[in-house]
């Protein structure tokens, strides 16, 4: 099964600068992966450079909920 990783630190950076187009690109790729039967991993890169998976999204409903949380405080 194919997987797609979303680096949550990068998502937070994009939220801070208001880059909604890049956020949309990332979430569209995630949706495509889920529709194809894949899994989306939420990961965070630590200060030591190690990438740690802390959550997983496998349904379109879960991705829609994550999308809402990403855009919650952005003027979109």
C-alpha positions, 0 to 999 in steps of 0.5 A: 500500500502506498503512503504519503507523508505530511510534515506537520511542521511545514504545514504550520509554517504555511499556516503562519505565512498564509500560503493557502495555495501550497496547503491546498496542493499538499492536501489535494495530493493527500486526497489523491493518495487516499482515493487510490487506496493509500494512507497519509501519515502525519509526521514531525521532523525533530530537531535531531533530524529524525522523522516521527510518524504520530498519526495516520489518515486513511479515509476521505472523511478523516482528511476532510476533518484534518483540512478543516483544522488546517484552514480553521484560522485562515481567511480562506 
